[in-house]
């Protein structure tokens, strides 16, 4: 197990907003006596919450080496009699009977960059009984234009290092899809919905495309576009990775474009597409305000 994997899981577990939302939603979705599948279980925290909510049996399915940690944590919390750790790829697992609930929190900062669609669709098709429940039930992906300079102050330091000119490398880093932490003051227009993904019907084999048009609310320089999600975990609980709370381990995805001035009231256009077949995430985007397109390259996450 790599040290970076442990650090990533640690940061995720320290996101208290995420933890509280998932705990409340699982309490609402899981009913006493349910059989539950936690897909991409990681350290097993969602599986344990499902057991605490009254599930009769929980399958915690995890293919990565972190499964060994989950097994130890289940035993330490006295839940290994209810939660069965399944250390395998989801595609290799078939329960003896279909489950009542599927939990799948494999959401990335752009929603889809951790294989969420493929994982959820496969679990729904093969594991879930007719009329069963999904967590999340749906996910909305939002996009908004962002002012130049937001979330990049440290990256500008790459241009000059110990008296050496590293500007070409700095330009490469600033041109790729990356994580940022933004707030409302960084946005140049209200966010719009790129996609609403219904987890009960979505499939993993279609390319998602969206063309969005915004009106700038002030004079500024456009630096790129932010993308984030808002997930309906249960009828009364939603979880979003919007905002610059330091505990928000996701941040938002940032799609940079060639910097250009925009005036208040000016139209800002974006064409974006996502391919998220199993094992691959590629996002393509172009700013409609430049000719040729400001950004054309696909970025692999």
C-alpha positions in Angstrom: 0.0 0.0 0.0 1.5 3.3 -1.0 2.0 6.2 1.4 0.1 8.6 -0.9 -2.9 6.3 -0.8 -3.0 6.5 3.0 -2.6 10.3 2.9 -5.5 10.6 0.4 -7.8 8.5 2.5 -6.7 10.4 5.6 -7.6 13.7 4.0 -11.0 12.3 2.9 -11.7 11.1 6.4 -10.8 14.5 7.9 -13.5 16.2 5.7 -16.1 16.5 8.5 -18.8 18.0 6.2 -18.6 14.9 4.0 -18.7 12.6 7.0 -21.7 14.3 8.6 -23.7 14.3 5.4 -23.0 10.7 4.6 -23.8 9.6 8.2 -27.1 11.4 8.1 -28.0 10.1 4.6 -27.2 6.5 5.4 -29.3 6.7 8.6 -32.2 7.8 6.3 -31.6 5.4 3.4 -30.7 2.2 5.2 -33.5 0.4 7.0 -33.2 -2.3 9.7 -32.7 -5.7 8.1 -31.4 -4.3 4.8 -28.6 -6.0 2.8 -26.2 -3.3 1.6 -23.3 -3.1 -0.9 -20.7 -0.4 -0.3 -18.8 -0.1 -3.6 -15.3 1.3 -3.4 -15.4 0.9 0.3 -11.9 2.3 1.1 -11.4 2.2 4.8 -15.0 0.9 5.3 -16.5 3.9 7.0 -19.7 3.9 4.9 -20.1 0.1 5.4 -19.8 0.6 9.2 -22.3 3.5 9.2 -24.7 1.2 7.3 -24.2 -1.5 9.9 -24.8 1.0 12.7 -28.1 2.1 10.9 -29.4 -1.5 11.2 -28.3 -3.3 8.1 -28.4 -7.1 8.5 -25.5 -7.6 6.2 -23.1 -5.3 4.4 -20.7 -6.2 1.6 -17.7 -3.7 1.7 -16.2 -4.1 -1.8 -12.7 -2.7 -2.3 -10.0 -3.7 -4.8 -7.1 -1.6 -3.5 -4.7 -2.6 -0.7 -6.5 -0.2 1.6 -8.9 -3.2 2.1 -6.4 -4.6 4.6 -6.9 -1.5 6.7 -10.7 -1.7 6.4 -10.6 -5.3 7.6 -8.7 -4.3 10.7 -11.0 -1.3 11.4 -14.1 -3.5 11.1 -12.7 -5.9 13.7 -11.7 -3.1 16.0 -15.2 -1.6 15.9 -16.8 -5.0 16.5 -18.6 -4.9 13.1 -16.9 -7.7 11.2 -19.8 -10.0 12.0 -22.2 -7.7 10.0 -19.8 -6.3 7.4 -18.1 -8.7 5.0 -14.9 -7.3 3.5 -14.7 -8.3 -0.2 -11.2 -7.6 -1.5 -11.8 -7.7 -5.2 -12.8 -5.6 -8.2 -16.5 -4.9 -8.4 -16.7 -6.7 -11.7 -15.6 -9.9 -10.0 -18.2 -9.8 -7.2 -21.6 -11.3 -7.3 -23.7 -11.6 -4.1 -25.8 -14.7 -3.5 -28.9 -12.4 -3.7 -29.5 -8.9 -4.9 -29.1 -6.2 -2.3 -31.5 -3.6 -1.0 -29.1 -0.6 -1.0 -26.0 0.4 -3.0 -23.6 2.9 -1.5 -21.2 4.4 -4.0 -19.2 7.5 -3.0 -16.5 7.4 -5.7 -17.0 11.0 -6.5 -14.1 13.1 -7.7 -13.6 16.8 -7.7 -15.3 17.0 -11.2 -17.7 14.3 -10.1 -16.8 11.7 -12.7 -13.0 11.6 -12.5 -12.9 8.6 -10.2 -15.0 6.3 -12.4 -18.3 7.1 -10.6 -20.5 6.5 -13.6 -19.1 3.1 -14.6 -19.0 1.9 -11.0 -22.5 3.0 -10.1 -24.0 1.7 -13.4 -22.4 -1.7 -12.9 -23.5 -2.0 -9.3 -27.0 -1.0 -10.2 -27.3 -3.5 -13.0 -25.8 -6.5 -11.3 -26.2 -6.0 -7.5 -29.4 -4.0 -6.8 -32.8 -5.6 -6.5 -35.7 -4.0 -8.4 -37.0 -1.1 -6.3 -33.8 -0.9 -4.3 -32.2 2.3 -3.2 -29.1 4.1 -4.4 -26.8 6.6 -2.5 -26.4 9.0 -4.1 -29.7 9.0 -6.1 -28.6 11.8 -8.5 -25.7 14.1 -9.0 -25.7 17.6 -10.6 -22.5 18.9 -12.2 -22.1 22.7 -12.1 -19.8 25.0 -14.1 -19.0 28.7 -13.8 -16.4 31.1 -15.3 -13.6 32.1 -13.0 -11.5 35.2 -12.8 -7.8 35.1 -13.8 -5.6 34.5 -10.8 -8.1 32.6 -8.7 -6.4 29.5 -7.1 -3.1 30.0 -8.9 -0.9 32.2 -6.7 1.5 29.4 -5.7 1.7 28.2 -9.3 3.0 31.6 -10.4 6.1 30.9 -8.2 7.1 28.1 -10.7 8.3 30.7 -13.2 11.5 31.4 -11.3 13.2 29.0 -9.0 16.5 29.6 -7.1 17.5 32.1 -9.8 16.6 29.8 -12.7 14.0 30.4 -15.4 11.3 27.7 -15.2 8.6 29.7 -16.9 8.0 27.1 -19.7 7.3 24.5 -17.0 5.0 26.9 -15.1 3.1 27.4 -18.3 2.6 23.7 -18.7 1.3 23.2 -15.2 -1.1 26.2 -15.4 -2.6 24.8 -18.6 -3.9 21.6 -17.2 -7.1 20.5 -15.4 -6.3 20.8 -11.6 -7.8 21.2 -8.1 -8.6 24.7 -6.7 -10.5 26.0 -3.7 -12.7 28.9 -4.7 -15.5 31.1 -3.2 -18.2 33.2 -4.8 -16.0 36.2 -5.2 -13.9 34.2 -7.8 -16.8 33.6 -10.1 -17.6 35.9 -13.0 -21.2 34.7 -13.5 -23.7 32.5 -11.7 -23.1 28.8 -12.1 -25.0 26.7 -14.6 -25.8 23.0 -14.8 -23.7 21.0 -17.2 -25.3 17.7 -16.4 -27.9 16.1 -14.1 -27.0 12.5 -13.7 -29.8 10.2 -12.5 -28.1 7.3 -10.9 -31.1 5.0 -11.5 -30.8 5.4 -15.3 -27.3 6.7 -16.3 -24.9 4.5 -18.3 -21.2 4.6 -18.6 -20.7 4.2 -22.3 -21.9 7.7 -23.5 -19.8 10.8 -23.9 -21.2 13.7 -22.0 -21.3 17.0 -23.8 -22.5 20.4 -22.8 -22.5 23.9 -24.3 -23.0 26.7 -21.8 -23.4 30.4 -22.1 -22.9 32.9 -19.2 -23.2 36.7 -18.8 -20.2 38.3 -17.0 -21.3 40.2 -13.9 -18.3 42.5 -13.9 -15.3 43.7 -15.9 -12.5 41.2 -15.3 -10.0 38.8 -16.9 -11.3 35.3 -17.6 -8.9 32.7 -16.4 -10.9 29.5 -16.8 -13.9 27.6 -15.6 -14.7 25.8 -12.4 -16.6 22.5 -12.2 -18.1 20.9 -9.1 -20.9 18.5 -8.0 -24.0 18.6 -5.8 -25.2 15.1 -4.9 -28.6 14.0 -3.5 -27.5 11.5 -0.9 -31.0 10.9 0.4 -34.4 12.7 0.3 -33.2 15.3 2.8 -29.4 15.3 2.6 -27.2 16.8 -0.2 -23.4 16.9 -0.4 -21.5 19.4 -2.5 -17.8 20.1 -3.0 -18.3 23.8 -3.7 -16.6 26.3 -1.4 -13.2 27.0 0.1 -13.7 25.4 3.5 -10.2 24.0 4.4 -11.8 20.7 5.4 -13.2 20.3 1.8 -10.8 17.6 0.6 -12.1 17.7 -3.0 -11.9 21.4 -3.8 -13.2 22.1 -7.3 -11.9 21.1 -10.8 -10.4 24.1 -12.7 -10.3 24.1 -16.5 -7.9 26.9 -17.6 -8.2 28.9 -20.8 -6.0 31.6 -22.5 -6.5 34.6 -20.3 -8.6 37.3 -21.9 -10.6 40.4 -20.7 -14.3 40.3 -20.4 -16.7 43.2 -19.8 -19.8 43.3 -17.6 -22.7 41.9 -19.6 -20.5 40.1 -22.1 -21.4 36.6 -23.1 -18.9 33.9 -22.1 -19.3 30.5 -23.8 -17.9 27.1 -23.0 -18.1 23.8 -24.8 -17.1 20.8 -22.6 -17.2 17.0 -23.0 -16.2 14.2 -20.7 -15.3 10.6 -21.5 -15.1 8.4 -18.4 -14.9 4.8 -19.6 -13.5 2.4 -17.0 -9.9 3.2 -16.2 -9.9 6.5 -18.1 -11.1 10.0 -17.5 -10.7 12.6 -20.3 -12.1 16.1 -20.3 -12.0 18.4 -23.4 -13.0 22.0 -23.3 -12.9 25.2 -25.3 -13.6 28.8 -24.6 -16.0 30.1 -27.2 -14.6 33.6 -26.9 -11.3 33.0 -28.7 -10.4 31.8 -32.2 -8.8 29.3 -32.4 -10.0 27.7 -29.2 -8.0 28.6 -26.1 -7.7 25.1 -24.8 -7.9 22.1 -27.1 -5.9 19.3 -25.4 -7.6 16.4 -23.6 -6.4 16.0 -20.0 -6.0 12.6 -18.5 -6.6 12.5 -14.7 
